[in-house]
Amino acid sequence: MSLKNRISDEIKTAMKAKDKLRLETVRGIKKVIIEKESTIRADGREELTEEEELAIVMQLAKQRRDSIKQFTDAGRQELADKEAKELAILEEYLPAQLSDADIESAVDEAIAKTGATSMRDMGKVMGPVMAKLKGQADGSKVQSIVKAKLS
């Protein structure tokens, strides 16, 4: 079942359960998917690939993480809590996140393959690691681990 179909089912379920937050969040996902589909129709395609759908949810989750940080820094805890609840719903559609140890081993492997030795080589390491861990690790977490290893 594609993510779009799953989202449609979730919308119906949320409406029946009168779960306003879930309904709002999954409608937001569907809105972005439909917008993206309208842009790819110019290329002659009808539907997004699973990777493209996953990228949309990852982008929405990243936006929520950024919002949580900004609201917390501004002392707006009630808004940060709402964003955290939305993030939890979005994470249901993402693959399981890897542990720090798993991310570190992927970074170590990439460093060994590329021969990276300093911060100037960070791009050489980040590319392969992010491609390998696509959807399974937050980019900022990977970046901090790479920085620590190359410093």
Protein Blocks (a to p, Z undefined) as FASTA:
>chain_A
ZZklmmmmmmmmmmmnopaklmmmmmmmmmmmmmmmmmmmmnopabdcfklmmmmmmmmm
mmmmmmmmmmmmnopaklmmmmmmmmmmmmmmpccdddfklmmmmmmmmmmmnopabfkl
mmmmmmmmmmmmgoiacfklmmmmmmmmmZZ
